[in-house]
Each structure stands twice: as C-alpha cells, then as structure tokens.
Amino acid sequence: GTQVTVEIHPEDTPHKPIRILSLEKGSQTSPSLRGHDNKGYQGTEATPPGAKDLHAYPWDKSSLKSMPVDLQQFKNLDAYALKVNIKSSVEELVKALLKQARTDLEKVRAIWMWICHHIEYDIVGYHNKSQRLTKAEEVLQTGKSVCEGYAKLFEQMCSIAGIQCKKLSGHSKGYGYKIGQTFTGKSDHTWNAVYLEGRWHLLDSTWGSGSVDDSFTKFTYRYNEFYFLTHPALFIKDHFPDNSNWQLLKPTLTLKEFENNMRQNSTFYTLGLLAAHPDTPIIHTVNGKASVSVDCRPGMLFTFKLNGAKKHGLMALKKHGMELDIYPQTTGSHTLDIFAKPSKAEALGDTYECVLEYIVECKSVDKAMRFPKDLNQPVGPSWYSERQGFLRPSQCKPTIHTNDGRCSLTFTLGKDISVLSSLHCDGSSLTEDTERHHIMQIRRRNQIELKVHLPHAGDFVLRIYSKKRSDPGNYDYVFNYLIKCQNAEVKWPAFPLRYSNWMEDYEILEPLSGLLPANRNVQFKLKMHGIAKVLVQAENTYTLTNNRGCWEGTCNTSGCREVFVMVHENANHSYYSHVLKYEVETQ
C-alpha cells in the first residue's frame, strides 16, 4: 500500500521530526491518550511558565486568543463532543471524547466543549459549603459544581488525555463585583492553564458554560467562546492569579493595578471593540463634563444610559468607534453604562448589549448643558447616515452653534432618496407644524440644502428623515443635530407656506420670510422650471417675468392680509395652481 510520512514541527524550531505516522492503505489508527506536545506527560508536576509563555501587556489588539485557532475547523468536533453522554467514569468519558480528536488542541477542545455544555453551576453549593461537591467523579455524576469542581474535572480529564493542565486560583471580577472594590483575603475563583504547542494557555470553563442571574438563584447555560485560550492580556481584565507568574504577561500587573483597571467584559471583545478611554472605571468630571470614547472595528452602533436613562449626554458615532460627553445635572456618584451592537444586527432586531460600566463622580454641574428631550442618540452625521445616503455633510459636528439664529446644511444624496426634516424645542409655544416651516429644503440635482431660521433663542433638535422616492411608504428617521442659539433677540418668522405643487427643486431667492411688511413694494425672485406663467396675488395681481430661469417682479402688499404665488403650467390652459402663501404684517 501507499505510505505517507507526516512530520509535525513546533514553530521556530529546527526541523527535527517529533512524531511520524505511517498510514497503511485501509488501516485504522486509534487515538492515543498520550499528548504529543507534552512529551509523554503522565500527570506529573506541571512545567512552570517561562519566558516563552509570556505575552506583551497591554494587548496588541491582534487576536482574542493566545494561539491561532480556526473555529470553523472545530465544527464537527464540537458537534460530536456535545453528543457524548457518558457518566460512568471520567476515564470512559475522555476515551469517548478523544475518538474524534487527533491533536492536543483538539483533545483540549473536546474536553472544554463537553464540560461547558454538560456541567451547570451549583447555586445551592455556592450558598451552602456543606453541600458543595468538587471532586471530578462527583462533578461528573451530579452534572453540577462550583468553579473549583469545573477546574478539577478539567484538570483530571486533561491528565487522562496526556495533556499538562494546571488548576489556578485567584481573584476575579465576576458575580457581585462592584466598581472600585478592593480584593483582600482568600481567592474567590478557580480556572485552568493548559500546555499546548510548547506554551501555556489560559481558559475558564465555569465562565465558558453560562451565567447566573442578578439574585444568584438561577443558572442559565450560555456558551461563551471568549474564555477558551483567552489572550492573557485580556484574561487579566477579570482574572488575577495568586501566583503572578500565571498571568503569563510581561510585565505582570500588581493587585492594585488589577483593582484600578477597567473590567471590559467578554461581550466588549467578542463584539469587536478594541479599547475604551478612560481605561479606569471611575471618572471625575471637569467643569461638569466627563468624556468617554471607544475604539472598535467599523460598523458598530452605540447607546448609553446615565443612572438608567438616556439623558444628559451627547454621543457621536465615529467610523472606528464613538465619542460621548456626559453632563450630570446633580453632584455626586452616577452610574454610566455603554451599550453596543453590530449594525448588521439592526436588521435582525438584535438588542444592544452592555459593554462598559463606569462610575462618574461629579463635583460641579454645568446647567447650560441641558439637552432637549427630543434629542436622539447618537447625534450628528456619521458612517450610519452616510450608509442611508447622506454623503459629504457640510456640518460634520453633532452641535451647530448660531449667533444670529440662522444656519444652513448641505448634503450630497444617494440615488432615489427623498428627504423630510423637522424642528423641535422644549417648552416652545409653536406647534410642530409651525416649527417645521422654520426649515426650507432646496434640492439641486443630487444635492440638498436645509436652511434653518430659528423662531427664538434656545436648544433645538433638527431631525432628518428619508425614504426611497419610488417607495410609497413612510419616511424613516435617520439622524439629528443639536442647534444652540443663546441670542435672546433672535426671532425669525417662518418661511412661506409651500403647497404640494411646490416642487422640491424649486427655490425661493426672495423674499425668504413668510411674513411680508405691510404697504410696501416687495421684490420677488423665484427659481422654477417647466412653468408657462407666474402670478403674485395680493390686493392686485402681478405677473412675474422669466429672466434666465428666474421669475422676477414686484408686488405691493397694501390692503391685503395674505399674498399667494400661483403658476400656470401650460400656456393653453386657464388653470392656475397655488404654490406659495405669505402672511402680511398687521398694521
């Protein structure tokens, strides 16, 4: 028969064959229980970690794992391990699991998957030490244990499989952890290290199996891949071993540094987030403001809650993260939670998940930074509004400051987009319909301009909606701006009322004010195409003349309360349609 020789070499070593398999045609080889990388390990004292085991701290943002792992290659093995149902003895269980495992990594993976999906956290044992079972055989028989039992079972199963494994204990930022707490006395958690491909790696099968509820009365299986061969610079975020050598880090962290460091939970990293600033969990305001930012891979949506409500903050989405400014409106301690979800989850209806928790200590309040209740987070244009077809915004920042009460925004629009906008202000005496007439939309081919004339000083929300022109359905909200004006003398009238026959690419050059002075000659200049005749109807009727696409002329406002602009679309028809309406000041 054909003979195949396979050589397996650790990386960065001279090419000496470590293990040679000769496969005769049609022959079957049964899996060995002795670890290949562990040089005939038979359960003796584990090799202590050395320089080759250490990873640089802080994390280099490259991988969540401490060694290259292709989860797709585990698909069949994982499915097999989940189906194994042997509880007669630990040896028999390991023997069955290893039928589908060839390499040491596969053996560890099969053991890990089985424990994470078959052992539940023993809540009764946690509360009552006398009922706690932690010996490997007991854990297997009952199917439940606390972290000590998870780690002992993992260690024994690896030993039977011929793989060096060590049970580690230390402090953890797990259930019941409070921001800023100190760790004293005995360690509170247990996990494992395994020796694979010439290096030590960390894992926590207790946290990989699921979670308990806030009242610590119910355990739920919820598999967590993050705690399998976790990169040590990430593992240290919530695991601090009694022996600092088992941090597997260079440099190692002190207990004080562990206490002061941010706990970025597993969700933070599995969602593709990379870093948070500040990286300490307690933030002190400066002049009433605290700032937080997150770095991530593209395409992430964020929101926040201060003391459980989406208030007193201004969040802006960035291509690679978000920036948030918080302005607590009372002094003292405040809880700040940051939530995230991938944008592709939006279509699936997935919910936001909490990724960061801060305590904000506020010494003084900035009363000027109170935000309108209609302000939606995040604020301002972003990659998300760009994806909805709003390109090249002239105003890139979330807040627009205006002294004279006027501002203008332009966007290049994607194909087939129709736009709607609205203006909102807390405590305004104006109706929403009236406030909408303080915005003028002008379409110029694929560009749109929004002119805003504020009715009074204050903080306004400019909301922008869109839909496909070809879609008869409703407009969808896209994003909003905050417009701030502190000039108490500002009092702009609304723009003229536009009727449905006013096309979105028509443009008023003058008069822009919807309120005309009484007893005056008023100059009209309107850009309109495809029109045969334009009339302005006041007390008398005035005809405008077409001057290179601009309809121009004068109208006198004496003796009338309203002025209408009417158009004649076809010279052969006698029918005029109203397009604009102006009010005239009362004398």
Salt bridges, closest charged atoms under 4 A:
GLU7 OE1 - HIS9 NE2 3.00
ASP53 OD2 - LYS52 NZ 3.65
ASP78 OD2 - ARG109 NH2 2.88
GLU148 OE2 - LYS152 NZ 3.60
GLU148 OE2 - LYS167 NZ 3.19
ASP188 OD2 - HIS171 ND1 3.89
ASP204 OD2 - HIS189 NE2 2.65
ASP204 OD2 - HIS239 NE2 2.69
GLU225 OE2 - LYS65 NZ 2.69
GLU225 OE1 - ARG109 NH1 3.05
ASP238 OD1 - HIS239 ND1 2.76
GLU259 OE1 - LYS256 NZ 3.99
ASP295 OD2 - HIS277 NE2 2.92
ASP325 OD2 - LYS289 NZ 3.93
GLU346 OE1 - LYS341 NZ 2.94
GLU357 OE2 - ARG263 NH2 3.52
ASP374 OD1 - ARG463 NH2 3.97
ASP404 OD2 - ARG406 NH2 3.28
ASP426 OD1 - LYS373 NZ 3.80
GLU449 OE1 - ARG444 NH2 2.80
GLU449 OE2 - LYS451 NZ 3.29
ASP459 OD2 - LYS484 NZ 3.03
GLU504 OE2 - ARG443 NH1 3.55
GLU504 OE2 - ARG469 NH2 2.17
ASP505 OD2 - HIS529 NE2 2.94
GLU507 OE2 - ARG444 NH2 2.96
GLU552 OE2 - LYS525 NZ 3.97
GLU562 OE2 - LYS581 NZ 3.26
GLU583 OE2 - LYS581 NZ 3.80
